[in-house]
Amino acid sequence: MDVRTEAEAGFEEHRPMLLGLAYRLLGSMWDAEDVVQEAWLRWQGTDRSQVREPRAFLVTVVSRLALDQLRSARVKREAYTGPWLPEPVATAEAGPLDTAELRDTVSFATLHLMERLSPPERAVFVLREAFELPYEQVAEIVGTSVANARQLHRRASVRLAEGRDRFAPSREDHSRLLTRFMAAAAGGDLDALKDLLHEDVVAWNDGGGKVRAALRPVLGRRKVAAFMGGLLDRYDFSDARLLDVNGEAAIWTRVAGHRQLIMIDVRDGRIHDIYAVLNPDKLARVRPESSDDL
């Protein structure tokens, strides 16, 4: 095996994990792929005989590159047209999901909530929670003290807990509720639809300025029901289906001639958040032909 082939083999072994890490840090698979490609270029130029643990080395490189990109991305997202939502990905492309923590941190609702965190908070939370790195290694990656890394993790955990249900529904319950939601919308049954919504439900719509969508979150059961009621005659559920996206079920459908992906978050057995991604740039990785139907 020549040197280049050996380098490629060593890197490819870790690529799915590295993509999953970068995606959790950035909320965008396009950006995650750029980060991992840059990490590959750096890996090629590294004297690998001096690298004792390739996995730890690559995790450090990808994390630091993602942190730099996240800091600049936050400025762009503040200027985004309407609410910025993460880029959804087919579950099969989300990297390893061997633990509950890996699955939870790739869920769409968690990725959206992580936008509340500062870049260091997000990095510490992902590295510690999803990848179970010791605080000493996390601190070295982020460039802080161990004591501060612990504080960042604690602060991130508290902020995320404020927006999450203490008892998350099972995948089956989540899929059932989403199916009822789709049936009520397809049948134009506003009463049934309203009954599925949490009193404090929020509807988020990401058109990115490329597809017409609400420019602000729609808040509260009454307003969300009215908002959706006004869209029912524009929905086309003739080819709607459930896809496996970010570890959970999502609805792939069409509204006013445009494709959209609808995901939900559940609290107290009702729909607390509705995420509708219409920006075509964010839907390339969740088309039915690239995702397993449920």
N, C-alpha and C positions, 0 to 999 in steps of 0.2 A: 504494500500500500504506500503510494507516494505521500509527500508531506501535505499537499493540498487535499487529497482524498481523505487523509486521516483527520485533518482539520474540519472538513465538511461533516464527516461522520460524527465527530465529537460534538459539533454544534447542533446538527439535526436531531440528535438524541434529546436535546433539551428544548428544541424550538417550540413544540406545543405548549410547554409550561411557560416559556418566556412570553409567548403571545398572550396567554391567559393573564399573566402578570401585568404586562403593559396595557392590555385592554381594561383591566380593573382600575388601573391608575388613571387612564385617559378617557374611558367611556367611548372610545372610537377605535374600531378595528383598523381603519385606514391609517390613523396615526400610530397605532400599535405596530403595524407591519413596518412602517418607516423606522420606528425605534429599533425593532429587532433586526432590520437590515443593516442599520448603522452599527449595532452590536456585532453583527457578523463581520463587518469590515474591520472593526477593532480587534476581533478575535483572530482574524487572519494576520494582523500585524503584531500580534503578541508573541513573545517568547514563551510558548506553552510549557516548556520544560521548567519554567519558574512558577507555574500555576499548580498549586497543590490540590485544589478542589475546583474543577471546572464549573460545576453547578453554582457554587457560591460566587465565583468570579463573575459569571454571566448574569446572575441575579443582581449583583451589585451594579454592573455596567448598565443593564436595562433599566433598573430602578432610577439611577441617576439621570440617564437620558430622558426617561419619561417625566421625571420631576422637572427638568428644565423645560420640556415641551409643555407640560401642564401649566406652568407659570405663564407662558406666553399665550397659551390657548384660552386662559381665563379672560384675558383682555378681549380677544376676538369674540368669545361667547357673550360678553356683555353688550357687544354691538350687533349681535345676531337679531334677525327679524323675527320677533315673537319668542315664545319660550324655546330654549335649547334643551332638547332631549338627547340622551345617549343614542349611539348607533346600535340598533338591535342586531343580533347575530344568531344564526341557527345554532342550537345547542351543540350539535356535533362539531362545530367550529370554535367552540368557546374554550378549548383546552381541557385538561384533566378536571374531572368533577368527582373525585374519589371520596371526598369528605363533605359533611354537611356545611362546613365553613366555606369550602370552595364553591359549592352550589349556591349558598346564600349570597356570597359577595359578587356573584355574576348575575344575580337576578336583576331584572330591569329596575324594579322599585329601589333596590339598594344602590345601584349605580346612580340613579337619579338623586337619591338622598345624599350620596357622597359628594355631590356638587356643593353642598353646604360647607364642606370641610376646606381648610387651607391645604395647599399642596403637601406640606410636611405631615399634617394630621392624616391626610388620605394615604400617604405612603406608609406611615407607621401602622395605621389600621390594617391595610391590606397585607403588608409583610408579616405582621404579627398574627392577625386573625385568620387569614386564608392560607398563608404559607408557613405559619407556626415557627418563624425564625426567633431565636433568642434575642432578648432586648439588646445585648451587647452587639450583635451583628446588625440589628435594625438601626441602632444609634450610629454605628460606623457608616452605614449606607447613607443615612439622611444627613450626617454631619452634625450630630448633636451629642449631648451627654446621655448616659443610660437613664439618669433620673428624669431628664427632660423627655426622653422617648417614652417612658412610662406615663408621664403626665400628658403627652400628646395622645397616646392611646386611650387613656382614661377620658380625656375631653372628647375625642372623636366618638367613643362608645356611647357616652351620654347624649351627645347631639344626635346620633343616629337612632338611639332608643326612643327619643322624643317623637319620632315620626314613624314608628313601626309598631305592629301589633305584637304584644307579648307572646301570644300563642298563634303562631303562623299556621294557616290551613295546610292540609296535606295537598300533594299534587292533584289527587283525585277530587278533593273538595274544590280546589281552585278551578279545575277544568269544568266541573259541574256548574259552578256559578257562572263561569264565562259562557258556557253553552246556553244557560237560561237567559243570560244577557243577550246573546246573539239571537235566540228564538224570539224574545220580546221585541227586539229592534226590527227583525225581519218581518214580524207579524204586525208591526205598528201598534203594539199594545203598550201605551204609555203608562197605564196604571201598573202593569206588571213590571215595566222597566223602572218606574219610580220606586217600587217596593224593594228592588234589589240594591238601591243606592243608600249609602250611609248619609246621615244628616249633614255631615261635614265634607261630603264628597267634593273632589276637585277634578276638573277635566282639563288636561294639558294637550295642546295641539301644536305640532311642529311641522310647519310648512316651509320653513327656511326662506320665505320670500319667493319661493318658486311655485308653490301651490297655495291657493287661498285657504287660510286657516285663521282661527281666532288668535289675535295678537296678545291676549292676556289670558291667564288661567280663569276658568269659569268656576265660581265658588258656590257651594251649597246645593242641597238636593233640589230645591225649587228651580233655581237658575239652570242647573245642569240638565234637569228633565226638560225644561223649556227649550234649552239650546239643542238638545238631541231631538226633541220633537220637531223642531224647525228643519232638521236635516233628514228626517226619515224618508221623505219623498225623493231625496237625492241619493240615498243608499241603493246599491245594487248587490243583493245577497245571493244572486243566482249561482255564483261560483265561489261563495264564501267557504272558508274551511279553517280548521284549527291547525296551527303549525306549532312545532316544538321550538321555542325561541327563548334564549337565556335561561334555560332550565325549566321553563313553564309553558303552559298553553297560551297562544295568542291567536287573534282573529285576523286572517288575511282576507280583505274584501276591497270594495271599490265605492267611492263616493264622488258624485259629480264627475264621473269619468276618470278619476284619479285613483291609483292604488293607495291603500293605506293599511297599516298594521295597528291593531288595537290590543293593548295589554292592560291589565288591571292589577291593582293592589287591594288586598282585603283587610278589613279591620272589623272586629266584632261580628263576623259572618256576613258583612255587606261590603259592597264595592266602595272603597274610600278614595281611590285614585283611578282615573281613566287616562291612559297615555295613548294618543293617536299620532303616529308618525306618518306624515304624508310627503315629506321632503324626499324626492326620488333618489337623491344621492345617498340617503341612509337606508335604502331598501334593497340594495343590490345583493346583500348576503342573506336575505330571508325570503326570496322568491320560492314558490312551492317546489320548483324543480331542484332547488338547492337545499331543501329542508325536509326532514321526515314529517309526514302528516301524522297527527295523533289519532 
